[in-house]
Amino acid sequence: MPAATDPKPATDPQYIVVEGPIGVGKSSLARMLAKSLAGQPVLEDAPGNPFLERFYKNPRAGALPTQLHFLFQRWQQLSALNQQDLFAAVRVADYLWEKDRLFARVTLDDAEFALYEQVSSRLDVKAPKPDLVVYLQAPVDVLLERIARRAIGYEQYIDREYLVRLNEAYARFFHEYEAAPLLIVNAAGIDPVNNPADYDELFAAIRRMKRGRLYYNPMGARAI
């Protein structure tokens, strides 16, 4: 099994995306993967969204400005990334472009979503295509426990029902996802951020992933 510090082979993916619901650990894992692969993390700036705390406190009052802020933030970041030479270095992102619409459908009412679609359709989005997507899954109770443990102030307002709907939306989205090789990770029983053995095993699974779809859990991986 290759160690997490091994040099990356030439066949390693150049653009990796780590995805999953709030609290599952995608940003931390993206940072660690970027370091292991001597690459660059591409992270969304949730703390930089001035409407996010308002949304968590009162979703109906804060949903639309929160979503539009993220839309423009992600558009600017991925547009800049697409103009760079993706072969210059490995890049590891903590979101897919499609995530924006997924969140919009969960958080906005029908009229707001129609407005969101009008705005989004006018953006010239040229998001780079991932070479690999790592989708982290965990039950809502696990997500809530991790959100409480990391103690980010505005996240403590997150509603359980919101996480339930978000988890279901992610499951539906990745059930049909075929745009890139997909590694589905049962993240409920592992802690790759704080447990080096968990990280090394997950990193090895990511290094082995070349095509298709694979389900990985702490006891091993099996093709699906």
mmCIF file of the C-alpha atoms, coordinates in Angstrom:
data_MODEL
# 
_entry.id   MODEL 
# 
loop_
_atom_site.group_PDB 
_atom_site.id 
_atom_site.type_symbol 
_atom_site.label_atom_id 
_atom_site.label_alt_id 
_atom_site.label_comp_id 
_atom_site.label_asym_id 
_atom_site.label_entity_id 
_atom_site.label_seq_id 
_atom_site.pdbx_PDB_ins_code 
_atom_site.Cartn_x 
_atom_site.Cartn_y 
_atom_site.Cartn_z 
_atom_site.occupancy 
_atom_site.B_iso_or_equiv 
_atom_site.pdbx_formal_charge 
_atom_site.auth_seq_id 
_atom_site.auth_comp_id 
_atom_site.auth_asym_id 
_atom_site.auth_atom_id 
_atom_site.pdbx_PDB_model_num 
ATOM 1   C CA . MET A 1 1   ? 0.000   0.000  0.000   1.00 0.00 ? 1   MET A CA 1 
ATOM 2   C CA . PRO A 1 2   ? 1.569   3.350  -1.000  1.00 0.00 ? 2   PRO A CA 1 
ATOM 3   C CA . ALA A 1 3   ? 2.170   5.832  1.801   1.00 0.00 ? 3   ALA A CA 1 
ATOM 4   C CA . ALA A 1 4   ? 0.484   9.215  1.707   1.00 0.00 ? 4   ALA A CA 1 
ATOM 5   C CA . THR A 1 5   ? 3.829   10.901 1.150   1.00 0.00 ? 5   THR A CA 1 
ATOM 6   C CA . ASP A 1 6   ? 4.854   8.871  -1.913  1.00 0.00 ? 6   ASP A CA 1 
ATOM 7   C CA . PRO A 1 7   ? 5.522   10.862 -5.102  1.00 0.00 ? 7   PRO A CA 1 
ATOM 8   C CA . LYS A 1 8   ? 2.492   10.890 -7.360  1.00 0.00 ? 8   LYS A CA 1 
ATOM 9   C CA . PRO A 1 9   ? 2.748   8.723  -10.478 1.00 0.00 ? 9   PRO A CA 1 
ATOM 10  C CA . ALA A 1 10  ? 2.283   10.320 -13.889 1.00 0.00 ? 10  ALA A CA 1 
ATOM 11  C CA . THR A 1 11  ? -1.129  8.685  -14.204 1.00 0.00 ? 11  THR A CA 1 
ATOM 12  C CA . ASP A 1 12  ? -2.550  10.395 -11.133 1.00 0.00 ? 12  ASP A CA 1 
ATOM 13  C CA . PRO A 1 13  ? -5.559  12.652 -11.790 1.00 0.00 ? 13  PRO A CA 1 
ATOM 14  C CA . GLN A 1 14  ? -4.689  16.321 -12.153 1.00 0.00 ? 14  GLN A CA 1 
ATOM 15  C CA . TYR A 1 15  ? -8.031  17.704 -10.947 1.00 0.00 ? 15  TYR A CA 1 
ATOM 16  C CA . ILE A 1 16  ? -9.721  15.982 -8.002  1.00 0.00 ? 16  ILE A CA 1 
ATOM 17  C CA . VAL A 1 17  ? -12.971 17.079 -6.374  1.00 0.00 ? 17  VAL A CA 1 
ATOM 18  C CA . VAL A 1 18  ? -14.011 16.064 -2.855  1.00 0.00 ? 18  VAL A CA 1 
ATOM 19  C CA . GLU A 1 19  ? -17.751 16.419 -2.273  1.00 0.00 ? 19  GLU A CA 1 
ATOM 20  C CA . GLY A 1 20  ? -20.341 15.689 0.373   1.00 0.00 ? 20  GLY A CA 1 
ATOM 21  C CA . PRO A 1 21  ? -22.768 17.329 2.805   1.00 0.00 ? 21  PRO A CA 1 
ATOM 22  C CA . ILE A 1 22  ? -21.901 19.908 5.461   1.00 0.00 ? 22  ILE A CA 1 
ATOM 23  C CA . GLY A 1 23  ? -19.820 18.442 8.277   1.00 0.00 ? 23  GLY A CA 1 
ATOM 24  C CA . VAL A 1 24  ? -18.585 15.358 6.449   1.00 0.00 ? 24  VAL A CA 1 
ATOM 25  C CA . GLY A 1 25  ? -14.996 16.635 6.269   1.00 0.00 ? 25  GLY A CA 1 
ATOM 26  C CA . LYS A 1 26  ? -14.536 17.412 2.590   1.00 0.00 ? 26  LYS A CA 1 
ATOM 27  C CA . SER A 1 27  ? -12.543 20.637 2.979   1.00 0.00 ? 27  SER A CA 1 
ATOM 28  C CA . SER A 1 28  ? -10.101 19.127 5.457   1.00 0.00 ? 28  SER A CA 1 
ATOM 29  C CA . LEU A 1 29  ? -9.617  16.085 3.239   1.00 0.00 ? 29  LEU A CA 1 
ATOM 30  C CA . ALA A 1 30  ? -9.124  18.292 0.161   1.00 0.00 ? 30  ALA A CA 1 
ATOM 31  C CA . ARG A 1 31  ? -6.353  20.195 1.954   1.00 0.00 ? 31  ARG A CA 1 
ATOM 32  C CA . MET A 1 32  ? -4.639  16.968 3.008   1.00 0.00 ? 32  MET A CA 1 
ATOM 33  C CA . LEU A 1 33  ? -4.844  15.447 -0.468  1.00 0.00 ? 33  LEU A CA 1 
ATOM 34  C CA . ALA A 1 34  ? -3.416  18.593 -2.026  1.00 0.00 ? 34  ALA A CA 1 
ATOM 35  C CA . LYS A 1 35  ? -0.477  18.468 0.389   1.00 0.00 ? 35  LYS A CA 1 
ATOM 36  C CA . SER A 1 36  ? 0.153   14.759 -0.214  1.00 0.00 ? 36  SER A CA 1 
ATOM 37  C CA . LEU A 1 37  ? 0.067   15.260 -3.974  1.00 0.00 ? 37  LEU A CA 1 
ATOM 38  C CA . ALA A 1 38  ? 2.193   18.444 -3.849  1.00 0.00 ? 38  ALA A CA 1 
ATOM 39  C CA . GLY A 1 39  ? -0.781  20.230 -5.355  1.00 0.00 ? 39  GLY A CA 1 
ATOM 40  C CA . GLN A 1 40  ? -3.001  23.243 -4.810  1.00 0.00 ? 40  GLN A CA 1 
ATOM 41  C CA . PRO A 1 41  ? -6.236  23.225 -2.787  1.00 0.00 ? 41  PRO A CA 1 
ATOM 42  C CA . VAL A 1 42  ? -9.246  24.959 -4.369  1.00 0.00 ? 42  VAL A CA 1 
ATOM 43  C CA . LEU A 1 43  ? -11.608 25.740 -1.503  1.00 0.00 ? 43  LEU A CA 1 
ATOM 44  C CA . GLU A 1 44  ? -14.860 27.648 -1.347  1.00 0.00 ? 44  GLU A CA 1 
ATOM 45  C CA . ASP A 1 45  ? -14.925 30.519 1.115   1.00 0.00 ? 45  ASP A CA 1 
ATOM 46  C CA . ALA A 1 46  ? -17.952 29.856 3.314   1.00 0.00 ? 46  ALA A CA 1 
ATOM 47  C CA . PRO A 1 47  ? -16.832 32.287 6.064   1.00 0.00 ? 47  PRO A CA 1 
ATOM 48  C CA . GLY A 1 48  ? -16.612 34.983 3.389   1.00 0.00 ? 48  GLY A CA 1 
ATOM 49  C CA . ASN A 1 49  ? -20.338 34.727 2.631   1.00 0.00 ? 49  ASN A CA 1 
ATOM 50  C CA . PRO A 1 50  ? -21.915 37.565 4.683   1.00 0.00 ? 50  PRO A CA 1 
ATOM 51  C CA . PHE A 1 51  ? -25.394 36.041 4.398   1.00 0.00 ? 51  PHE A CA 1 
ATOM 52  C CA . LEU A 1 52  ? -24.598 32.524 5.630   1.00 0.00 ? 52  LEU A CA 1 
ATOM 53  C CA . GLU A 1 53  ? -25.202 33.064 9.338   1.00 0.00 ? 53  GLU A CA 1 
ATOM 54  C CA . ARG A 1 54  ? -28.481 34.818 8.537   1.00 0.00 ? 54  ARG A CA 1 
ATOM 55  C CA . PHE A 1 55  ? -29.505 31.791 6.455   1.00 0.00 ? 55  PHE A CA 1 
ATOM 56  C CA . TYR A 1 56  ? -28.721 29.274 9.193   1.00 0.00 ? 56  TYR A CA 1 
ATOM 57  C CA . LYS A 1 57  ? -30.668 31.355 11.724  1.00 0.00 ? 57  LYS A CA 1 
ATOM 58  C CA . ASN A 1 58  ? -33.628 31.976 9.409   1.00 0.00 ? 58  ASN A CA 1 
ATOM 59  C CA . PRO A 1 59  ? -33.491 29.940 6.182   1.00 0.00 ? 59  PRO A CA 1 
ATOM 60  C CA . ARG A 1 60  ? -36.494 31.602 4.564   1.00 0.00 ? 60  ARG A CA 1 
ATOM 61  C CA . ALA A 1 61  ? -35.093 35.099 5.067   1.00 0.00 ? 61  ALA A CA 1 
ATOM 62  C CA . GLY A 1 62  ? -31.525 34.340 4.041   1.00 0.00 ? 62  GLY A CA 1 
ATOM 63  C CA . ALA A 1 63  ? -31.693 31.638 1.362   1.00 0.00 ? 63  ALA A CA 1 
ATOM 64  C CA . LEU A 1 64  ? -31.653 33.720 -1.829  1.00 0.00 ? 64  LEU A CA 1 
ATOM 65  C CA . PRO A 1 65  ? -28.809 36.160 -1.035  1.00 0.00 ? 65  PRO A CA 1 
ATOM 66  C CA . THR A 1 66  ? -26.760 33.314 0.428   1.00 0.00 ? 66  THR A CA 1 
ATOM 67  C CA . GLN A 1 67  ? -27.177 31.215 -2.702  1.00 0.00 ? 67  GLN A CA 1 
ATOM 68  C CA . LEU A 1 68  ? -26.477 34.058 -5.117  1.00 0.00 ? 68  LEU A CA 1 
ATOM 69  C CA . HIS A 1 69  ? -23.321 35.001 -3.223  1.00 0.00 ? 69  HIS A CA 1 
ATOM 70  C CA . PHE A 1 70  ? -22.058 31.408 -3.469  1.00 0.00 ? 70  PHE A CA 1 
ATOM 71  C CA . LEU A 1 71  ? -23.039 31.289 -7.145  1.00 0.00 ? 71  LEU A CA 1 
ATOM 72  C CA . PHE A 1 72  ? -20.883 34.288 -8.036  1.00 0.00 ? 72  PHE A CA 1 
ATOM 73  C CA . GLN A 1 73  ? -18.054 33.201 -5.742  1.00 0.00 ? 73  GLN A CA 1 
ATOM 74  C CA . ARG A 1 74  ? -17.851 29.722 -7.290  1.00 0.00 ? 74  ARG A CA 1 
ATOM 75  C CA . TRP A 1 75  ? -18.233 31.096 -10.826 1.00 0.00 ? 75  TRP A CA 1 
ATOM 76  C CA . GLN A 1 76  ? -15.322 33.506 -10.349 1.00 0.00 ? 76  GLN A CA 1 
ATOM 77  C CA . GLN A 1 77  ? -13.101 30.887 -8.746  1.00 0.00 ? 77  GLN A CA 1 
ATOM 78  C CA . LEU A 1 78  ? -13.711 28.129 -11.288 1.00 0.00 ? 78  LEU A CA 1 
ATOM 79  C CA . SER A 1 79  ? -13.516 30.509 -14.234 1.00 0.00 ? 79  SER A CA 1 
ATOM 80  C CA . ALA A 1 80  ? -10.075 31.628 -13.060 1.00 0.00 ? 80  ALA A CA 1 
ATOM 81  C CA . LEU A 1 81  ? -9.050  28.024 -12.490 1.00 0.00 ? 81  LEU A CA 1 
ATOM 82  C CA . ASN A 1 82  ? -10.148 26.990 -15.960 1.00 0.00 ? 82  ASN A CA 1 
ATOM 83  C CA . GLN A 1 83  ? -7.910  29.655 -17.495 1.00 0.00 ? 83  GLN A CA 1 
ATOM 84  C CA . GLN A 1 84  ? -4.851  28.272 -15.723 1.00 0.00 ? 84  GLN A CA 1 
ATOM 85  C CA . ASP A 1 85  ? -2.785  25.367 -16.960 1.00 0.00 ? 85  ASP A CA 1 
ATOM 86  C CA . LEU A 1 86  ? -4.360  22.380 -15.216 1.00 0.00 ? 86  LEU A CA 1 
ATOM 87  C CA . PHE A 1 87  ? -1.304  20.302 -16.101 1.00 0.00 ? 87  PHE A CA 1 
ATOM 88  C CA . ALA A 1 88  ? 1.028   22.588 -14.176 1.00 0.00 ? 88  ALA A CA 1 
ATOM 89  C CA . ALA A 1 89  ? 0.037   21.076 -10.822 1.00 0.00 ? 89  ALA A CA 1 
ATOM 90  C CA . VAL A 1 90  ? -2.509  18.811 -9.221  1.00 0.00 ? 90  VAL A CA 1 
ATOM 91  C CA . ARG A 1 91  ? -5.511  20.706 -7.886  1.00 0.00 ? 91  ARG A CA 1 
ATOM 92  C CA . VAL A 1 92  ? -7.932  19.405 -5.268  1.00 0.00 ? 92  VAL A CA 1 
ATOM 93  C CA . ALA A 1 93  ? -11.268 21.202 -4.876  1.00 0.00 ? 93  ALA A CA 1 
ATOM 94  C CA . ASP A 1 94  ? -13.870 20.823 -2.149  1.00 0.00 ? 94  ASP A CA 1 
ATOM 95  C CA . TYR A 1 95  ? -16.858 21.342 -4.458  1.00 0.00 ? 95  TYR A CA 1 
ATOM 96  C CA . LEU A 1 96  ? -18.280 20.582 -7.857  1.00 0.00 ? 96  LEU A CA 1 
ATOM 97  C CA . TRP A 1 97  ? -19.844 23.360 -9.903  1.00 0.00 ? 97  TRP A CA 1 
ATOM 98  C CA . GLU A 1 98  ? -23.069 21.316 -9.976  1.00 0.00 ? 98  GLU A CA 1 
ATOM 99  C CA . LYS A 1 99  ? -23.192 21.608 -6.193  1.00 0.00 ? 99  LYS A CA 1 
ATOM 100 C CA . ASP A 1 100 ? -24.471 25.166 -6.497  1.00 0.00 ? 100 ASP A CA 1 
ATOM 101 C CA . ARG A 1 101 ? -27.666 24.160 -8.241  1.00 0.00 ? 101 ARG A CA 1 
ATOM 102 C CA . LEU A 1 102 ? -28.107 21.213 -5.875  1.00 0.00 ? 102 LEU A CA 1 
ATOM 103 C CA . PHE A 1 103 ? -28.066 23.565 -2.871  1.00 0.00 ? 103 PHE A CA 1 
ATOM 104 C CA . ALA A 1 104 ? -30.311 26.062 -4.639  1.00 0.00 ? 104 ALA A CA 1 
ATOM 105 C CA . ARG A 1 105 ? -32.976 23.423 -5.236  1.00 0.00 ? 105 ARG A CA 1 
ATOM 106 C CA . VAL A 1 106 ? -32.852 22.426 -1.554  1.00 0.00 ? 106 VAL A CA 1 
ATOM 107 C CA . THR A 1 107 ? -32.896 25.913 -0.063  1.00 0.00 ? 107 THR A CA 1 
ATOM 108 C CA . LEU A 1 108 ? -34.980 28.104 -2.401  1.00 0.00 ? 108 LEU A CA 1 
ATOM 109 C CA . ASP A 1 109 ? -38.720 28.203 -2.975  1.00 0.00 ? 109 ASP A CA 1 
ATOM 110 C CA . ASP A 1 110 ? -40.027 27.877 -6.534  1.00 0.00 ? 110 ASP A CA 1 
ATOM 111 C CA . ALA A 1 111 ? -40.055 31.615 -7.307  1.00 0.00 ? 111 ALA A CA 1 
ATOM 112 C CA . GLU A 1 112 ? -36.560 32.120 -5.895  1.00 0.00 ? 112 GLU A CA 1 
ATOM 113 C CA . PHE A 1 113 ? -35.254 29.093 -7.757  1.00 0.00 ? 113 PHE A CA 1 
ATOM 114 C CA . ALA A 1 114 ? -36.671 30.437 -11.031 1.00 0.00 ? 114 ALA A CA 1 
ATOM 115 C CA . LEU A 1 115 ? -34.785 33.697 -10.432 1.00 0.00 ? 115 LEU A CA 1 
ATOM 116 C CA . TYR A 1 116 ? -31.641 31.758 -9.531  1.00 0.00 ? 116 TYR A CA 1 
ATOM 117 C CA . GLU A 1 117 ? -31.913 29.793 -12.796 1.00 0.00 ? 117 GLU A CA 1 
ATOM 118 C CA . GLN A 1 118 ? -32.239 33.019 -14.798 1.00 0.00 ? 118 GLN A CA 1 
ATOM 119 C CA . VAL A 1 119 ? -29.112 34.476 -13.185 1.00 0.00 ? 119 VAL A CA 1 
ATOM 120 C CA . SER A 1 120 ? -27.130 31.244 -13.440 1.00 0.00 ? 120 SER A CA 1 
ATOM 121 C CA . SER A 1 121 ? -28.007 30.732 -17.114 1.00 0.00 ? 121 SER A CA 1 
ATOM 122 C CA . ARG A 1 122 ? -26.442 34.084 -17.972 1.00 0.00 ? 122 ARG A CA 1 
ATOM 123 C CA . LEU A 1 123 ? -23.062 33.219 -16.491 1.00 0.00 ? 123 LEU A CA 1 
ATOM 124 C CA . ASP A 1 124 ? -20.426 31.918 -18.860 1.00 0.00 ? 124 ASP A CA 1 
ATOM 125 C CA . VAL A 1 125 ? -19.357 28.943 -16.764 1.00 0.00 ? 125 VAL A CA 1 
ATOM 126 C CA . LYS A 1 126 ? -16.440 26.879 -18.018 1.00 0.00 ? 126 LYS A CA 1 
ATOM 127 C CA . ALA A 1 127 ? -15.747 24.741 -14.979 1.00 0.00 ? 127 ALA A CA 1 
ATOM 128 C CA . PRO A 1 128 ? -12.930 22.233 -15.501 1.00 0.00 ? 128 PRO A CA 1 
ATOM 129 C CA . LYS A 1 129 ? -13.990 18.601 -15.688 1.00 0.00 ? 129 LYS A CA 1 
ATOM 130 C CA . PRO A 1 130 ? -12.767 16.516 -12.739 1.00 0.00 ? 130 PRO A CA 1 
ATOM 131 C CA . ASP A 1 131 ? -10.505 13.543 -13.345 1.00 0.00 ? 131 ASP A CA 1 
ATOM 132 C CA . LEU A 1 132 ? -11.855 12.023 -10.120 1.00 0.00 ? 132 LEU A CA 1 
ATOM 133 C CA . VAL A 1 133 ? -14.671 12.817 -7.676  1.00 0.00 ? 133 VAL A CA 1 
ATOM 134 C CA . VAL A 1 134 ? -14.507 11.580 -4.072  1.00 0.00 ? 134 VAL A CA 1 
ATOM 135 C CA . TYR A 1 135 ? -18.000 11.632 -2.531  1.00 0.00 ? 135 TYR A CA 1 
ATOM 136 C CA . LEU A 1 136 ? -18.009 11.420 1.280   1.00 0.00 ? 136 LEU A CA 1 
ATOM 137 C CA . GLN A 1 137 ? -21.172 9.999  2.831   1.00 0.00 ? 137 GLN A CA 1 
ATOM 138 C CA . ALA A 1 138 ? -22.306 9.992  6.478   1.00 0.00 ? 138 ALA A CA 1 
ATOM 139 C CA . PRO A 1 139 ? -25.649 9.800  8.319   1.00 0.00 ? 139 PRO A CA 1 
ATOM 140 C CA . VAL A 1 140 ? -27.197 12.996 9.630   1.00 0.00 ? 140 VAL A CA 1 
ATOM 141 C CA . ASP A 1 141 ? -26.436 12.130 13.264  1.00 0.00 ? 141 ASP A CA 1 
ATOM 142 C CA . VAL A 1 142 ? -22.746 11.837 12.397  1.00 0.00 ? 142 VAL A CA 1 
ATOM 143 C CA . LEU A 1 143 ? -22.823 15.153 10.524  1.00 0.00 ? 143 LEU A CA 1 
ATOM 144 C CA . LEU A 1 144 ? -24.475 16.910 13.466  1.00 0.00 ? 144 LEU A CA 1 
ATOM 145 C CA . GLU A 1 145 ? -21.916 15.496 15.892  1.00 0.00 ? 145 GLU A CA 1 
ATOM 146 C CA . ARG A 1 146 ? -19.025 16.666 13.726  1.00 0.00 ? 146 ARG A CA 1 
ATOM 147 C CA . ILE A 1 147 ? -20.563 20.099 13.231  1.00 0.00 ? 147 ILE A CA 1 
ATOM 148 C CA . ALA A 1 148 ? -20.920 20.448 17.003  1.00 0.00 ? 148 ALA A CA 1 
ATOM 149 C CA . ARG A 1 149 ? -17.355 19.226 17.583  1.00 0.00 ? 149 ARG A CA 1 
ATOM 150 C CA . ARG A 1 150 ? -15.709 21.656 15.201  1.00 0.00 ? 150 ARG A CA 1 
ATOM 151 C CA . ALA A 1 151 ? -17.632 24.483 16.908  1.00 0.00 ? 151 ALA A CA 1 
ATOM 152 C CA . ILE A 1 152 ? -17.884 27.009 14.081  1.00 0.00 ? 152 ILE A CA 1 
ATOM 153 C CA . GLY A 1 153 ? -20.273 29.582 15.509  1.00 0.00 ? 153 GLY A CA 1 
ATOM 154 C CA . TYR A 1 154 ? -22.714 30.115 12.648  1.00 0.00 ? 154 TYR A CA 1 
ATOM 155 C CA . GLU A 1 155 ? -22.910 26.368 11.911  1.00 0.00 ? 155 GLU A CA 1 
ATOM 156 C CA . GLN A 1 156 ? -24.478 25.697 15.298  1.00 0.00 ? 156 GLN A CA 1 
ATOM 157 C CA . TYR A 1 157 ? -27.752 27.075 13.902  1.00 0.00 ? 157 TYR A CA 1 
ATOM 158 C CA . ILE A 1 158 ? -27.939 24.375 11.226  1.00 0.00 ? 158 ILE A CA 1 
ATOM 159 C CA . ASP A 1 159 ? -31.276 22.593 11.345  1.00 0.00 ? 159 ASP A CA 1 
ATOM 160 C CA . ARG A 1 160 ? -31.465 18.801 11.349  1.00 0.00 ? 160 ARG A CA 1 
ATOM 161 C CA . GLU A 1 161 ? -34.213 18.742 8.725   1.00 0.00 ? 161 GLU A CA 1 
ATOM 162 C CA . TYR A 1 162 ? -32.040 20.838 6.423   1.00 0.00 ? 162 TYR A CA 1 
ATOM 163 C CA . LEU A 1 163 ? -29.253 18.245 6.694   1.00 0.00 ? 163 LEU A CA 1 
ATOM 164 C CA . VAL A 1 164 ? -31.724 15.436 6.004   1.00 0.00 ? 164 VAL A CA 1 
ATOM 165 C CA . ARG A 1 165 ? -32.867 17.113 2.785   1.00 0.00 ? 165 ARG A CA 1 
ATOM 166 C CA . LEU A 1 166 ? -29.291 17.909 1.804   1.00 0.00 ? 166 LEU A CA 1 
ATOM 167 C CA . ASN A 1 167 ? -28.130 14.331 2.375   1.00 0.00 ? 167 ASN A CA 1 
ATOM 168 C CA . GLU A 1 168 ? -31.010 13.027 0.250   1.00 0.00 ? 168 GLU A CA 1 
ATOM 169 C CA . ALA A 1 169 ? -30.215 15.506 -2.530  1.00 0.00 ? 169 ALA A CA 1 
ATOM 170 C CA . TYR A 1 170 ? -26.577 14.413 -2.596  1.00 0.00 ? 170 TYR A CA 1 
ATOM 171 C CA . ALA A 1 171 ? -27.594 10.747 -2.713  1.00 0.00 ? 171 ALA A CA 1 
ATOM 172 C CA . ARG A 1 172 ? -29.916 11.349 -5.660  1.00 0.00 ? 172 ARG A CA 1 
ATOM 173 C CA . PHE A 1 173 ? -27.328 13.430 -7.499  1.00 0.00 ? 173 PHE A CA 1 
ATOM 174 C CA . PHE A 1 174 ? -24.500 10.918 -7.210  1.00 0.00 ? 174 PHE A CA 1 
ATOM 175 C CA . HIS A 1 175 ? -26.769 7.973  -7.922  1.00 0.00 ? 175 HIS A CA 1 
ATOM 176 C CA . GLU A 1 176 ? -26.965 9.313  -11.483 1.00 0.00 ? 176 GLU A CA 1 
ATOM 177 C CA . TYR A 1 177 ? -23.527 10.929 -11.720 1.00 0.00 ? 177 TYR A CA 1 
ATOM 178 C CA . GLU A 1 178 ? -21.441 9.704  -14.658 1.00 0.00 ? 178 GLU A CA 1 
ATOM 179 C CA . ALA A 1 179 ? -19.345 12.741 -15.616 1.00 0.00 ? 179 ALA A CA 1 
ATOM 180 C CA . ALA A 1 180 ? -16.121 11.470 -13.986 1.00 0.00 ? 180 ALA A CA 1 
ATOM 181 C CA . PRO A 1 181 ? -14.741 8.454  -12.107 1.00 0.00 ? 181 PRO A CA 1 
ATOM 182 C CA . LEU A 1 182 ? -16.484 8.357  -8.732  1.00 0.00 ? 182 LEU A CA 1 
ATOM 183 C CA . LEU A 1 183 ? -15.221 7.010  -5.404  1.00 0.00 ? 183 LEU A CA 1 
ATOM 184 C CA . ILE A 1 184 ? -18.088 6.809  -2.900  1.00 0.00 ? 184 ILE A CA 1 
ATOM 185 C CA . VAL A 1 185 ? -16.693 6.785  0.644   1.00 0.00 ? 185 VAL A CA 1 
ATOM 186 C CA . ASN A 1 186 ? -18.548 5.673  3.756   1.00 0.00 ? 186 ASN A CA 1 
ATOM 187 C CA . ALA A 1 187 ? -17.038 8.363  5.978   1.00 0.00 ? 187 ALA A CA 1 
ATOM 188 C CA . ALA A 1 188 ? -19.120 7.594  9.066   1.00 0.00 ? 188 ALA A CA 1 
ATOM 189 C CA . GLY A 1 189 ? -16.626 5.161  10.600  1.00 0.00 ? 189 GLY A CA 1 
ATOM 190 C CA . ILE A 1 190 ? -13.334 6.777  9.633   1.00 0.00 ? 190 ILE A CA 1 
ATOM 191 C CA . ASP A 1 191 ? -11.500 9.931  10.656  1.00 0.00 ? 191 ASP A CA 1 
ATOM 192 C CA . PRO A 1 192 ? -8.862  10.602 7.994   1.00 0.00 ? 192 PRO A CA 1 
ATOM 193 C CA . VAL A 1 193 ? -8.209  14.095 9.339   1.00 0.00 ? 193 VAL A CA 1 
ATOM 194 C CA . ASN A 1 194 ? -7.116  12.944 12.805  1.00 0.00 ? 194 ASN A CA 1 
ATOM 195 C CA . ASN A 1 195 ? -6.233  9.285  12.235  1.00 0.00 ? 195 ASN A CA 1 
ATOM 196 C CA . PRO A 1 196 ? -3.155  8.778  10.020  1.00 0.00 ? 196 PRO A CA 1 
ATOM 197 C CA . ALA A 1 197 ? -4.011  5.113  9.381   1.00 0.00 ? 197 ALA A CA 1 
ATOM 198 C CA . ASP A 1 198 ? -7.481  6.052  8.104   1.00 0.00 ? 198 ASP A CA 1 
ATOM 199 C CA . TYR A 1 199 ? -5.990  8.714  5.878   1.00 0.00 ? 199 TYR A CA 1 
ATOM 200 C CA . ASP A 1 200 ? -3.302  6.445  4.443   1.00 0.00 ? 200 ASP A CA 1 
ATOM 201 C CA . GLU A 1 201 ? -5.867  3.755  3.576   1.00 0.00 ? 201 GLU A CA 1 
ATOM 202 C CA . LEU A 1 202 ? -8.232  6.253  1.970   1.00 0.00 ? 202 LEU A CA 1 
ATOM 203 C CA . PHE A 1 203 ? -5.367  7.915  0.119   1.00 0.00 ? 203 PHE A CA 1 
ATOM 204 C CA . ALA A 1 204 ? -4.311  4.532  -1.262  1.00 0.00 ? 204 ALA A CA 1 
ATOM 205 C CA . ALA A 1 205 ? -7.876  3.885  -2.459  1.00 0.00 ? 205 ALA A CA 1 
ATOM 206 C CA . ILE A 1 206 ? -7.897  7.265  -4.181  1.00 0.00 ? 206 ILE A CA 1 
ATOM 207 C CA . ARG A 1 207 ? -4.560  6.520  -5.852  1.00 0.00 ? 207 ARG A CA 1 
ATOM 208 C CA . ARG A 1 208 ? -5.911  3.207  -7.156  1.00 0.00 ? 208 ARG A CA 1 
ATOM 209 C CA . MET A 1 209 ? -9.079  4.773  -8.549  1.00 0.00 ? 209 MET A CA 1 
ATOM 210 C CA . LYS A 1 210 ? -8.784  5.165  -12.321 1.00 0.00 ? 210 LYS A CA 1 
ATOM 211 C CA . ARG A 1 211 ? -12.241 4.742  -13.845 1.00 0.00 ? 211 ARG A CA 1 
ATOM 212 C CA . GLY A 1 212 ? -15.858 3.824  -13.211 1.00 0.00 ? 212 GLY A CA 1 
ATOM 213 C CA . ARG A 1 213 ? -17.476 3.811  -9.784  1.00 0.00 ? 213 ARG A CA 1 
ATOM 214 C CA . LEU A 1 214 ? -16.252 2.294  -6.543  1.00 0.00 ? 214 LEU A CA 1 
ATOM 215 C CA . TYR A 1 215 ? -17.693 2.107  -3.044  1.00 0.00 ? 215 TYR A CA 1 
ATOM 216 C CA . TYR A 1 216 ? -15.117 2.334  -0.251  1.00 0.00 ? 216 TYR A CA 1 
ATOM 217 C CA . ASN A 1 217 ? -15.706 1.699  3.442   1.00 0.00 ? 217 ASN A CA 1 
ATOM 218 C CA . PRO A 1 218 ? -13.390 1.193  6.467   1.00 0.00 ? 218 PRO A CA 1 
ATOM 219 C CA . MET A 1 219 ? -13.407 -2.568 5.967   1.00 0.00 ? 219 MET A CA 1 
ATOM 220 C CA . GLY A 1 220 ? -12.306 -2.372 2.337   1.00 0.00 ? 220 GLY A CA 1 
ATOM 221 C CA . ALA A 1 221 ? -13.655 -1.481 -1.059  1.00 0.00 ? 221 ALA A CA 1 
ATOM 222 C CA . ARG A 1 222 ? -15.940 -3.257 -3.465  1.00 0.00 ? 222 ARG A CA 1 
ATOM 223 C CA . ALA A 1 223 ? -16.990 -2.433 -6.999  1.00 0.00 ? 223 ALA A CA 1 
ATOM 224 C CA . ILE A 1 224 ? -20.654 -1.510 -7.543  1.00 0.00 ? 224 ILE A CA 1 
# 
